[in-house]
Amino acid sequence: MSSSLPFLNADEAAALIGHDQTIGFSGFTSAGAPKEIPLALARRAQEEHAAGRPFKLGVVTGASTGDSLDGALAQAGAIAWRTPFQSHPVLRDLINAEKVRFFDQHLSTVAQSARYGFMGKFSWAVVEACDLGVDGEIVLTSSVGASPTFLNIAEKVLIELNSYHPPELRGFHDLFEPGDPPLREPLPLRKVSDRIGQTVVRIDPAKIAGVVRSHRPDEVRAFKPVGGVTRRIGQNVADFLAGELRAGRIPRGFLPLQAGVGNISNAVLGALADHPEIPDFEMFTEVVQDSCIPMLESGRMVFASSSSLTLTPPVMEGVYRNLDFFRSRLVLRPQEITNHPELIRRLGVISLNTALEVDIFGNVNSTHVLGQSLVNGIGGSGDFTRNAYLSIFVCPSTAKAGAISAIVPLATHIDHNEHSVQVIVTEHGVADLRNTTPQERARLLVERCAHPDYRPLLLDYFANIHRGHTPQTLSTAFALHAQYLHTRDMRHTSLVDYFR
């Protein structure tokens, strides 16, 4: 490491950043996100606001982050606008109250949108590193996200050198940035385990305005243990994919998997690992979470390509104690590569994502409650769904102790339409929507995926709506949602009469 690099404390680094500037932060989930500098920026914002001066920033990351970045900046009122994804409750509330501008976008497009200038000038890149070289060489930590692009396009750079992450992470990253149109070349990645890029980011050292030392683990929280509903969903997915193997619709050697983040994804991966008919598998995904590590250790998961290691500290420390073992089994890439539509289609990725609600024609809402309140964002689910060999959405059939049905006449917000969604799975069963008409999809979803409490209501709705290729009655399409707003329970018995 060069002794000529300017070492600062976090407050000195934060003092360099001005009001109304745009920052590209590292981080994909809370993995690899800086912590000390954002906390110092939050303190600075509070001081500036107390003095009656404005201080708000444009905040761009790979995906969501944790308490020290999204949480602290949101609480300090320091975020003017945010993209592409978030999951912090304070920031979510500010977005839904229209106090923070948020625009949702597919994660595969973030880096190219930044390079194209669609988001304006990036004054700063603030990234976490585990090692630095004398020639502007930066070794990233537990995620890549869009960090290489931010480092390349930003006018100035601040580095948070985090000693919690060992320098021996050098070599785990495969950093490749596609050329921009009209000079973009085909991406030379043909297998999940291929490497096509560099292990470090190299920038002009003159751009580095400061280096701040830190020693903080990633702010990754553990997910809930697998319960009865999530276990049945996982088993249904595993049984379905085993049936596809037997039918010859999936190659005998299987295909790479992508799985979203969360309890249900953990349950699905666990069920696949336990199923005797599912071969050992690879992952070509955005996030490696805790449940993947034992599968890699056992050999059940052969290889994992991801944009982040979203691991709780105890699991991360186990990986760091055994880096030599994982070096040949893990690679971290930019989200522009992990979520690249052409690569997803080329590799034949089977996508597994979570829905909030699904309407009877197969349209999926994964981002909004009652069509109004943003939850997190579309993330990478669209990148995979639209390009997958087989696109699967999973969800419990009900929420709020049964008061809300996940299967509804018409989704209140549509992120993934019927043309991209192929399979829906709940704890009650599997609806294979391939090669079906809208009316056939409706019956499959109600009979195989809806909760028994809601099947009569949904079948009655379907029986009484106007005919047509996609039969729908706008006057009653949102009756279940309206009923919930009125009584906090969609199961109101007068609903059947209301349909009629």
DOTORNU-90649 format. One record per residue (C-alpha): residue number from 0; chain; x, y, z negated. Coordinates in nm, 4 decimals. Layout:
REC   i ch       px       py       pz
REC NUM  A        X        Y        Z
...
end
This chain:
REC   i ch       px       py       pz
REC   0  A   0.0000   0.0000   0.0000
REC   1  A   0.1310   0.3412   0.0880
REC   2  A   0.2220   0.5645  -0.2076
REC   3  A   0.1408   0.8640   0.0127
REC   4  A  -0.2332   0.7964  -0.0002
REC   5  A  -0.4170   1.0631  -0.2019
REC   6  A  -0.5456   0.8951  -0.5222
REC   7  A  -0.8337   1.0801  -0.6886
REC   8  A  -1.0809   1.0178  -0.9646
REC   9  A  -1.4436   0.9692  -0.8640
REC  10  A  -1.5523   1.3225  -0.9528
REC  11  A  -1.2692   1.4725  -0.7473
REC  12  A  -1.3772   1.2579  -0.4523
REC  13  A  -1.7425   1.3581  -0.4909
REC  14  A  -1.6425   1.7262  -0.4979
REC  15  A  -1.5195   1.6944  -0.1383
REC  16  A  -1.8676   1.6120  -0.0065
REC  17  A  -2.1042   1.8923   0.0828
REC  18  A  -2.4793   1.9442   0.0815
REC  19  A  -2.6648   1.8176   0.3899
REC  20  A  -2.3800   1.5957   0.5064
REC  21  A  -2.4367   1.2423   0.6328
REC  22  A  -2.2454   0.9541   0.4748
REC  23  A  -2.2016   0.6011   0.6020
REC  24  A  -2.1601   0.3799   0.2947
REC  25  A  -2.0352   0.0235   0.2957
REC  26  A  -2.2647  -0.2421   0.1555
REC  27  A  -2.5009  -0.5037   0.2888
REC  28  A  -2.7354  -0.5727   0.0004
REC  29  A  -2.5424  -0.4608  -0.3068
REC  30  A  -2.2486  -0.6737  -0.1919
REC  31  A  -1.9490  -0.4625  -0.0996
REC  32  A  -2.1142  -0.1291  -0.1824
REC  33  A  -1.9065   0.1435  -0.3510
REC  34  A  -2.0082   0.2217  -0.7072
REC  35  A  -1.7859   0.4873  -0.8684
REC  36  A  -1.8118   0.7485  -0.5929
REC  37  A  -2.1936   0.7295  -0.5576
REC  38  A  -2.2288   0.7591  -0.9359
REC  39  A  -2.0085   1.0684  -0.9244
REC  40  A  -2.2175   1.2078  -0.6381
REC  41  A  -2.5292   1.1582  -0.8502
REC  42  A  -2.3675   1.3520  -1.1369
REC  43  A  -2.2689   1.6270  -0.8947
REC  44  A  -2.6220   1.6474  -0.7563
REC  45  A  -2.7643   1.6863  -1.1069
REC  46  A  -2.5160   1.9654  -1.1824
REC  47  A  -2.5890   2.1451  -0.8561
REC  48  A  -2.9644   2.1195  -0.9050
REC  49  A  -2.9343   2.2462  -1.2631
REC  50  A  -2.7494   2.5494  -1.1259
REC  51  A  -3.0256   2.6082  -0.8716
REC  52  A  -2.8229   2.4976  -0.5714
REC  53  A  -2.9361   2.2382  -0.3144
REC  54  A  -2.7480   1.9103  -0.2860
REC  55  A  -2.8963   1.6345  -0.0745
REC  56  A  -2.7357   1.3843   0.1571
REC  57  A  -2.8151   1.1670   0.4552
REC  58  A  -2.7500   0.8097   0.3407
REC  59  A  -2.6820   0.5277   0.5872
REC  60  A  -2.5692   0.1794   0.4832
REC  61  A  -2.5672  -0.1691   0.6287
REC  62  A  -2.8804  -0.2687   0.4395
REC  63  A  -2.9993  -0.2210   0.0807
REC  64  A  -2.7631  -0.1440  -0.2091
REC  65  A  -2.7813  -0.1508  -0.5897
REC  66  A  -2.8303   0.0704  -0.8924
REC  67  A  -2.5023   0.2602  -0.8556
REC  68  A  -2.5762   0.3762  -0.5016
REC  69  A  -2.9439   0.3823  -0.4032
REC  70  A  -3.0577   0.3881  -0.7655
REC  71  A  -2.8303   0.6627  -0.8951
REC  72  A  -2.8646   0.8879  -0.5900
REC  73  A  -3.2435   0.8483  -0.5872
REC  74  A  -3.2750   0.9263  -0.9568
REC  75  A  -3.0588   1.2356  -0.9085
REC  76  A  -3.2725   1.3599  -0.6192
REC  77  A  -2.9642   1.3469  -0.3963
REC  78  A  -3.1106   1.1678  -0.0915
REC  79  A  -3.2600   1.3776   0.1882
REC  80  A  -3.3050   1.0851   0.4260
REC  81  A  -3.2284   0.7155   0.4265
REC  82  A  -3.1948   0.4318   0.6751
REC  83  A  -3.2071   0.1385   0.7634
REC  84  A  -3.3284  -0.0627   0.4603
REC  85  A  -3.3739  -0.0285   0.0855
REC  86  A  -3.4978  -0.2301  -0.2091
REC  87  A  -3.4588  -0.0045  -0.5131
REC  88  A  -3.7863   0.0740  -0.6983
REC  89  A  -3.7006   0.4404  -0.7650
REC  90  A  -3.6057   0.5060  -0.4042
REC  91  A  -3.9110   0.3131  -0.2841
REC  92  A  -4.1383   0.5333  -0.4941
REC  93  A  -3.9770   0.8510  -0.3575
REC  94  A  -4.0190   0.7261  -0.0006
REC  95  A  -4.3846   0.6400  -0.0563
REC  96  A  -4.4387   0.9792  -0.2216
REC  97  A  -4.2885   1.1404   0.0916
REC  98  A  -4.0044   1.2952  -0.1093
REC  99  A  -3.7351   1.1082   0.0845
REC 100  A  -3.7460   1.0689   0.4612
REC 101  A  -3.6986   0.7034   0.5534
REC 102  A  -3.6879   0.5509   0.8967
REC 103  A  -3.6962   0.1759   0.9285
REC 104  A  -3.4900   0.0073   1.1967
REC 105  A  -3.3624  -0.3341   1.3002
REC 106  A  -3.0266  -0.4015   1.1330
REC 107  A  -2.8694  -0.5080   1.4621
REC 108  A  -2.9119  -0.1533   1.5980
REC 109  A  -2.7661   0.0485   1.3083
REC 110  A  -2.4021   0.0545   1.4201
REC 111  A  -2.4786   0.1231   1.7844
REC 112  A  -2.7272   0.3970   1.6927
REC 113  A  -2.4544   0.5615   1.4853
REC 114  A  -2.1988   0.5330   1.7688
REC 115  A  -2.4474   0.6632   2.0257
REC 116  A  -2.5005   0.9757   1.8152
REC 117  A  -2.8679   0.9015   1.7520
REC 118  A  -2.8250   0.9857   1.3808
REC 119  A  -2.6118   1.2947   1.4281
REC 120  A  -2.2637   1.3582   1.2933
REC 121  A  -2.1198   1.1390   1.0184
REC 122  A  -1.9112   1.3651   0.7992
REC 123  A  -1.7978   1.0825   0.5722
REC 124  A  -1.7513   0.7097   0.5456
REC 125  A  -1.7330   0.5838   0.1855
REC 126  A  -1.6334   0.2188   0.1746
REC 127  A  -1.5192  -0.0387  -0.0765
REC 128  A  -1.1885  -0.2181  -0.0122
REC 129  A  -0.9797  -0.4807  -0.1893
REC 130  A  -0.6501  -0.3843  -0.0245
REC 131  A  -0.4980  -0.1047   0.1837
REC 132  A  -0.2006  -0.0969   0.4209
REC 133  A   0.0484   0.1727   0.5136
REC 134  A  -0.0927   0.2255   0.8629
REC 135  A  -0.4573   0.2909   0.7773
REC 136  A  -0.5284  -0.0788   0.7325
REC 137  A  -0.8389  -0.1507   0.5235
REC 138  A  -0.9377  -0.4924   0.3881
REC 139  A  -1.3104  -0.4944   0.3090
REC 140  A  -1.4613  -0.6792   0.0127
REC 141  A  -1.7749  -0.8956  -0.0086
REC 142  A  -1.9592  -0.7543   0.2903
REC 143  A  -1.9007  -0.6009   0.6305
REC 144  A  -2.2371  -0.4507   0.7312
REC 145  A  -2.1707  -0.1480   0.9519
REC 146  A  -1.8488  -0.0424   0.7751
REC 147  A  -1.6134  -0.0716   1.0767
REC 148  A  -1.8326   0.1645   1.2787
REC 149  A  -1.8703   0.4118   0.9923
REC 150  A  -1.4923   0.4160   0.9410
REC 151  A  -1.4295   0.4747   1.3096
REC 152  A  -1.6831   0.7523   1.3715
REC 153  A  -1.6686   0.9482   1.0432
REC 154  A  -1.4684   1.2686   1.0307
REC 155  A  -1.3235   1.1815   0.6888
REC 156  A  -1.3009   0.8671   0.4777
REC 157  A  -1.3095   0.7934   0.1058
REC 158  A  -1.1996   0.4497  -0.0117
REC 159  A  -1.3062   0.2842  -0.3337
REC 160  A  -1.0292   0.0351  -0.4080
REC 161  A  -1.2002  -0.2259  -0.6239
REC 162  A  -0.9621  -0.4624  -0.8053
REC 163  A  -1.2513  -0.6935  -0.9017
REC 164  A  -1.2282  -0.8280  -0.5453
REC 165  A  -0.8916  -1.0001  -0.4834
REC 166  A  -0.6615  -0.8891  -0.1995
REC 167  A  -0.6668  -1.2548  -0.0933
REC 168  A  -0.9999  -1.1812   0.0751
REC 169  A  -0.7823  -1.0753   0.3661
REC 170  A  -0.8616  -1.3225   0.6431
REC 171  A  -1.2261  -1.3843   0.5500
REC 172  A  -1.3503  -1.1071   0.7809
REC 173  A  -1.3944  -1.1285   1.1573
REC 174  A  -1.4340  -0.7682   1.2678
REC 175  A  -1.5440  -0.7105   1.6253
REC 176  A  -1.7114  -0.3981   1.7602
REC 177  A  -1.8761  -0.4326   2.1037
REC 178  A  -1.8073  -0.1764   2.3700
REC 179  A  -2.0854   0.0674   2.4496
REC 180  A  -2.2834   0.0778   2.7760
REC 181  A  -2.2042   0.0844   3.0591
REC 182  A  -1.8767  -0.0906   2.9665
REC 183  A  -2.0059  -0.3515   2.7237
REC 184  A  -1.8559  -0.6971   2.7809
REC 185  A  -2.0151  -1.0339   2.6947
REC 186  A  -1.9467  -1.1382   2.3357
REC 187  A  -1.7065  -1.4374   2.3425
REC 188  A  -1.8603  -1.6224   2.0486
REC 189  A  -1.9847  -1.9693   2.1401
REC 190  A  -1.9855  -2.1524   1.8053
REC 191  A  -2.0845  -2.0410   1.4557
REC 192  A  -1.7255  -2.0873   1.3369
REC 193  A  -1.5576  -1.9004   1.6254
REC 194  A  -1.3496  -1.5931   1.5460
REC 195  A  -1.3386  -1.3118   1.7984
REC 196  A  -1.2090  -1.0072   1.6101
REC 197  A  -0.9618  -0.8702   1.3576
REC 198  A  -0.9311  -0.9391   0.9849
REC 199  A  -0.8910  -0.5711   0.8896
REC 200  A  -1.0159  -0.2293   0.9970
REC 201  A  -0.7465   0.0103   1.1188
REC 202  A  -0.8048   0.3849   1.1213
REC 203  A  -0.5864   0.6944   1.1406
REC 204  A  -0.4424   0.7337   0.7854
REC 205  A  -0.4865   1.1098   0.8206
REC 206  A  -0.8634   1.0565   0.7983
REC 207  A  -0.8364   0.9143   0.4449
REC 208  A  -0.9213   1.2064   0.2158
REC 209  A  -0.8936   1.0061  -0.1053
REC 210  A  -0.8715   0.6690  -0.2729
REC 211  A  -1.0569   0.5990  -0.5989
REC 212  A  -0.9679   0.2979  -0.8107
REC 213  A  -1.2448   0.0857  -0.9599
REC 214  A  -1.3057  -0.2535  -1.1154
REC 215  A  -1.6750  -0.3361  -1.0855
REC 216  A  -1.8576  -0.6530  -0.9790
REC 217  A  -2.1329  -0.6353  -0.7198
REC 218  A  -2.4736  -0.5557  -0.8683
REC 219  A  -2.6413  -0.8775  -0.7540
REC 220  A  -2.9198  -1.0106  -0.9732
REC 221  A  -3.0146  -1.3762  -1.0006
REC 222  A  -3.3361  -1.4930  -0.8362
REC 223  A  -3.6098  -1.6738  -1.0229
REC 224  A  -3.5853  -2.0532  -1.0523
REC 225  A  -3.7721  -2.2512  -0.7900
REC 226  A  -4.1350  -2.2990  -0.9023
REC 227  A  -4.4179  -2.5214  -0.7904
REC 228  A  -4.5451  -2.3004  -0.5082
REC 229  A  -4.2010  -2.2186  -0.3677
REC 230  A  -4.0981  -2.5849  -0.3971
REC 231  A  -4.3994  -2.6949  -0.1914
REC 232  A  -4.3260  -2.4295   0.0705
REC 233  A  -3.9679  -2.5515   0.0943
REC 234  A  -4.0800  -2.9123   0.1276
REC 235  A  -4.3312  -2.8207   0.3983
REC 236  A  -4.0593  -2.6463   0.6005
REC 237  A  -3.8193  -2.9385   0.5602
REC 238  A  -4.0839  -3.1927   0.6603
REC 239  A  -4.1796  -2.9841   0.9638
REC 240  A  -3.8197  -2.9530   1.0857
REC 241  A  -3.7633  -3.3240   1.0280
REC 242  A  -4.0684  -3.3895   1.2470
REC 243  A  -3.9266  -3.1644   1.5175
REC 244  A  -3.6044  -3.3650   1.5060
REC 245  A  -3.7954  -3.6931   1.5411
REC 246  A  -3.9928  -3.5508   1.8332
REC 247  A  -3.6738  -3.4444   2.0114
REC 248  A  -3.7664  -3.0751   2.0103
REC 249  A  -3.4563  -2.9964   1.8020
REC 250  A  -3.1224  -3.1497   1.9092
REC 251  A  -3.0125  -3.4482   1.7013
REC 252  A  -2.7129  -3.2584   1.5633
REC 253  A  -2.9512  -2.9852   1.4418
REC 254  A  -2.9121  -2.6077   1.4952
REC 255  A  -2.7797  -2.3135   1.2904
REC 256  A  -3.0137  -2.1651   1.0308
REC 257  A  -3.0893  -1.8092   0.9305
REC 258  A  -3.2666  -1.7444   0.6027
REC 259  A  -3.3801  -1.4215   0.4435
REC 260  A  -3.2972  -1.3276   0.0859
REC 261  A  -3.5072  -1.4371  -0.2107
REC 262  A  -3.6670  -1.7118  -0.4147
REC 263  A  -3.8564  -1.8698  -0.1263
REC 264  A  -3.5482  -1.8799   0.0959
REC 265  A  -3.3559  -2.0488  -0.1856
REC 266  A  -3.6340  -2.3070  -0.2165
REC 267  A  -3.6378  -2.3720   0.1582
REC 268  A  -3.2609  -2.4164   0.1790
REC 269  A  -3.2694  -2.6473  -0.1224
REC 270  A  -3.5432  -2.8601   0.0338
REC 271  A  -3.3527  -2.8836   0.3611
REC 272  A  -3.0378  -2.9902   0.1776
REC 273  A  -3.2320  -3.2594  -0.0110
REC 274  A  -3.4201  -3.3969   0.2899
REC 275  A  -3.2688  -3.7255   0.4114
REC 276  A  -3.3603  -3.6626   0.7762
REC 277  A  -3.1998  -3.3186   0.8021
REC 278  A  -2.8358  -3.3442   0.9208
REC 279  A  -2.5565  -3.1400   0.7657
REC 280  A  -2.6084  -2.7884   0.8937
REC 281  A  -2.4457  -2.4522   0.9644
REC 282  A  -2.5774  -2.1038   0.8948
REC 283  A  -2.5608  -1.8054   1.1276
REC 284  A  -2.7233  -1.5507   0.9032
REC 285  A  -2.7012  -1.2082   0.7393
REC 286  A  -2.6675  -1.3083   0.3747
REC 287  A  -2.5034  -1.5956   0.1898
REC 288  A  -2.6671  -1.6185  -0.1541
REC 289  A  -2.6048  -1.8292  -0.4644
REC 290  A  -2.7851  -2.1410  -0.3426
REC 291  A  -2.5516  -2.1706  -0.0417
REC 292  A  -2.2339  -2.2133  -0.2455
REC 293  A  -2.3066  -2.5619  -0.3901
REC 294  A  -2.4126  -2.6721  -0.0405
REC 295  A  -2.0798  -2.5561   0.1015
REC 296  A  -1.8956  -2.7280  -0.1820
REC 297  A  -2.0802  -3.0556  -0.1245
REC 298  A  -2.0388  -3.0417   0.2534
REC 299  A  -2.4148  -3.0333   0.3102
REC 300  A  -2.3635  -2.6900   0.4623
REC 301  A  -2.0708  -2.7229   0.6986
REC 302  A  -2.0029  -2.3553   0.7744
REC 303  A  -2.1606  -2.0165   0.7045
REC 304  A  -2.1291  -1.7009   0.9133
REC 305  A  -2.2734  -1.3972   0.7391
REC 306  A  -2.2466  -1.0224   0.6922
REC 307  A  -2.2311  -1.0465   0.3131
REC 308  A  -2.1663  -1.2667   0.0134
REC 309  A  -2.4647  -1.1680  -0.1973
REC 310  A  -2.3606  -1.3657  -0.5023
REC 311  A  -2.4218  -1.3099  -0.8716
REC 312  A  -2.0984  -1.2393  -1.0640
REC 313  A  -2.0630  -1.5912  -1.2132
REC 314  A  -2.0995  -1.7529  -0.8702
REC 315  A  -1.8719  -1.4955  -0.7050
REC 316  A  -1.6023  -1.5575  -0.9656
REC 317  A  -1.6238  -1.9310  -0.8902
REC 318  A  -1.5707  -1.8574  -0.5210
REC 319  A  -1.2756  -1.6298  -0.5999
REC 320  A  -1.1143  -1.9070  -0.8061
REC 321  A  -1.1340  -2.1363  -0.5046
REC 322  A  -1.0685  -1.9072  -0.2084
REC 323  A  -0.8502  -2.1592  -0.0285
REC 324  A  -1.1419  -2.4037  -0.0137
REC 325  A  -1.3863  -2.1447   0.1233
REC 326  A  -1.1434  -1.9880   0.3699
REC 327  A  -1.2225  -2.2527   0.6320
REC 328  A  -1.5951  -2.2564   0.5564
REC 329  A  -1.6996  -1.8892   0.5434
REC 330  A  -1.6638  -1.5857   0.7676
REC 331  A  -1.7938  -1.2307   0.7202
REC 332  A  -1.8867  -1.0292   1.0286
REC 333  A  -2.0414  -0.6908   1.1153
REC 334  A  -2.4209  -0.6942   1.1196
REC 335  A  -2.4026  -0.5932   1.4846
REC 336  A  -2.2643  -0.9446   1.5456
REC 337  A  -2.4556  -1.1524   1.2883
REC 338  A  -2.7844  -1.0036   1.4082
REC 339  A  -2.7001  -0.9744   1.7764
REC 340  A  -3.0044  -1.0830   1.9828
REC 341  A  -2.8028  -1.2538   2.2571
REC 342  A  -2.5900  -1.4513   2.0093
REC 343  A  -2.8981  -1.5633   1.8152
REC 344  A  -3.0507  -1.6946   2.1349
REC 345  A  -2.7237  -1.8438   2.2626
REC 346  A  -2.6588  -2.0389   1.9420
REC 347  A  -3.0219  -2.1518   1.9099
REC 348  A  -3.0727  -2.0171   1.5589
REC 349  A  -3.3761  -2.1385   1.3611
REC 350  A  -3.5019  -1.8350   1.1683
REC 351  A  -3.6686  -1.8523   0.8258
REC 352  A  -3.8169  -1.5265   0.6976
REC 353  A  -4.0780  -1.4179   0.4459
REC 354  A  -4.4127  -1.2542   0.5233
REC 355  A  -4.6256  -1.0301   0.3023
REC 356  A  -4.9390  -1.1089   0.5007
REC 357  A  -5.0314  -1.2912   0.8186
REC 358  A  -5.3470  -1.2336   1.0153
REC 359  A  -5.5459  -1.5144   1.1691
REC 360  A  -5.3928  -1.4523   1.5111
REC 361  A  -5.0334  -1.4878   1.3931
REC 362  A  -4.9269  -1.1254   1.3506
REC 363  A  -4.6968  -1.0765   1.0517
REC 364  A  -4.6650  -0.7841   0.8133
REC 365  A  -4.3357  -0.8013   0.6261
REC 366  A  -4.2949  -0.4422   0.5073
REC 367  A  -4.6123  -0.2646   0.3881
REC 368  A  -4.8699  -0.3190   0.1151
REC 369  A  -5.2223  -0.2398   0.2379
REC 370  A  -5.0683  -0.0868   0.5475
REC 371  A  -4.9457   0.2201   0.3585
REC 372  A  -4.6812   0.1573   0.0930
REC 373  A  -4.3368   0.0522   0.2125
REC 374  A  -4.1811  -0.2351   0.0202
REC 375  A  -3.8266  -0.2710   0.1586
REC 376  A  -3.8101  -0.2521   0.5371
REC 377  A  -3.7921  -0.4787   0.8396
REC 378  A  -3.4239  -0.5551   0.7825
REC 379  A  -3.2942  -0.8221   1.0139
REC 380  A  -3.6130  -1.0278   1.0305
REC 381  A  -3.7078  -0.8839   1.3694
REC 382  A  -3.3624  -0.9426   1.5153
REC 383  A  -3.3937  -1.3125   1.4407
REC 384  A  -3.7678  -1.3631   1.4947
REC 385  A  -3.7695  -1.2237   1.8458
REC 386  A  -3.4705  -1.4281   1.9573
REC 387  A  -3.4814  -1.7494   1.7566
REC 388  A  -3.4940  -2.1010   1.8978
REC 389  A  -3.7756  -2.1473   1.6475
REC 390  A  -3.9145  -1.8606   1.4379
REC 391  A  -4.0703  -1.9583   1.1037
REC 392  A  -4.2377  -1.7330   0.8475
REC 393  A  -4.3070  -1.8496   0.4942
REC 394  A  -4.5176  -1.7051   0.2138
REC 395  A  -4.7368  -1.8104  -0.0783
REC 396  A  -5.1009  -1.8227   0.0292
REC 397  A  -5.2042  -1.5752  -0.2425
REC 398  A  -5.0619  -1.3003  -0.4626
REC 399  A  -5.1687  -1.1300  -0.7867
REC 400  A  -5.2939  -1.4547  -0.9445
REC 401  A  -5.5106  -1.5290  -0.6426
REC 402  A  -5.6661  -1.1842  -0.6085
REC 403  A  -5.4948  -1.1222  -0.2733
REC 404  A  -5.4963  -1.3577   0.0240
REC 405  A  -5.1825  -1.3626   0.2383
REC 406  A  -5.3951  -1.4870   0.5318
REC 407  A  -5.6262  -1.2058   0.6428
REC 408  A  -5.8502  -1.1230   0.9405
REC 409  A  -5.6207  -0.8450   1.0606
REC 410  A  -5.2799  -0.7443   0.9242
REC 411  A  -5.2725  -0.3900   0.7893
REC 412  A  -4.9281  -0.3347   0.9404
REC 413  A  -4.7573  -0.5420   1.2098
REC 414  A  -4.3816  -0.5951   1.2172
REC 415  A  -4.3738  -0.9226   1.4126
REC 416  A  -4.6467  -0.9867   1.6651
REC 417  A  -4.8096  -1.3076   1.7801
REC 418  A  -4.5741  -1.3317   2.0793
REC 419  A  -4.2684  -1.3796   1.8541
REC 420  A  -4.4079  -1.5704   1.5567
REC 421  A  -4.4160  -1.9456   1.6165
REC 422  A  -4.4706  -2.1178   1.2819
REC 423  A  -4.6361  -2.0139   0.9540
REC 424  A  -4.5818  -2.2115   0.6322
REC 425  A  -4.7494  -2.1739   0.2921
REC 426  A  -4.7703  -2.4135  -0.0010
REC 427  A  -5.0822  -2.5630   0.1598
REC 428  A  -4.9358  -2.6579   0.4947
REC 429  A  -4.7883  -2.5671   0.8309
REC 430  A  -4.9520  -2.3888   1.1239
REC 431  A  -4.7589  -2.4523   1.4452
REC 432  A  -4.8746  -2.1673   1.6694
REC 433  A  -4.6773  -2.2602   1.9806
REC 434  A  -4.8850  -2.3002   2.2984
REC 435  A  -5.2086  -2.1994   2.1269
REC 436  A  -5.4771  -1.9475   2.2172
REC 437  A  -5.5738  -1.6751   1.9701
REC 438  A  -5.8856  -1.8683   1.8693
REC 439  A  -5.6874  -2.1865   1.8176
REC 440  A  -5.4342  -1.9969   1.6074
REC 441  A  -5.7106  -1.8602   1.3885
REC 442  A  -5.8442  -2.2046   1.3033
REC 443  A  -5.4981  -2.3491   1.2430
REC 444  A  -5.3979  -2.0694   1.0075
REC 445  A  -5.7194  -2.0799   0.8073
REC 446  A  -5.7428  -2.4583   0.7823
REC 447  A  -5.3747  -2.5308   0.7167
REC 448  A  -5.2279  -2.2255   0.5454
REC 449  A  -5.5019  -2.0259   0.3709
REC 450  A  -5.5832  -2.0856   0.0053
REC 451  A  -5.9026  -2.2933  -0.0412
REC 452  A  -6.0678  -1.9979  -0.2212
REC 453  A  -6.0414  -1.7911   0.0952
REC 454  A  -6.1142  -2.0459   0.3659
REC 455  A  -6.4942  -1.9990   0.3572
REC 456  A  -6.4578  -1.6205   0.3823
REC 457  A  -6.2113  -1.6398   0.6695
REC 458  A  -6.4095  -1.9053   0.8569
REC 459  A  -6.7275  -1.7030   0.8108
REC 460  A  -6.5520  -1.3956   0.9472
REC 461  A  -6.4279  -1.5915   1.2468
REC 462  A  -6.7706  -1.7428   1.3109
REC 463  A  -6.9397  -1.4021   1.3184
REC 464  A  -6.6974  -1.1845   1.5108
REC 465  A  -6.7496  -1.0846   1.8710
REC 466  A  -6.6236  -1.3211   2.1358
REC 467  A  -6.3305  -1.2474   2.3636
REC 468  A  -5.9763  -1.3679   2.4203
REC 469  A  -5.8745  -1.2270   2.0822
REC 470  A  -6.2051  -1.1988   1.8973
REC 471  A  -6.2107  -0.9210   1.6418
REC 472  A  -6.4658  -0.6959   1.4770
REC 473  A  -6.3085  -0.3688   1.3740
REC 474  A  -6.5889  -0.2754   1.1353
REC 475  A  -6.5142  -0.5755   0.9119
REC 476  A  -6.1528  -0.6613   0.9998
REC 477  A  -6.0261  -0.4954   0.6813
REC 478  A  -6.3149  -0.5934   0.4579
REC 479  A  -6.0936  -0.8112   0.2377
REC 480  A  -5.8528  -0.5223   0.1865
REC 481  A  -6.1364  -0.2797   0.1179
REC 482  A  -6.2808  -0.5232  -0.1336
REC 483  A  -5.9468  -0.5414  -0.3126
REC 484  A  -5.9239  -0.1627  -0.3337
REC 485  A  -6.2740  -0.1557  -0.4839
REC 486  A  -6.2586  -0.4494  -0.7273
REC 487  A  -5.8885  -0.5551  -0.7348
REC 488  A  -5.9947  -0.8970  -0.6071
REC 489  A  -6.0541  -1.0049  -0.2467
REC 490  A  -6.2712  -1.2997  -0.3569
REC 491  A  -6.5886  -1.0995  -0.4181
REC 492  A  -6.8818  -1.3238  -0.3277
REC 493  A  -7.0828  -1.0510  -0.1556
REC 494  A  -6.8136  -1.0404   0.1100
REC 495  A  -6.9788  -1.3238   0.3032
REC 496  A  -7.3002  -1.1235   0.3298
REC 497  A  -7.0958  -0.8174   0.4221
REC 498  A  -6.9460  -1.0038   0.7168
REC 499  A  -7.2950  -1.0887   0.8369
end
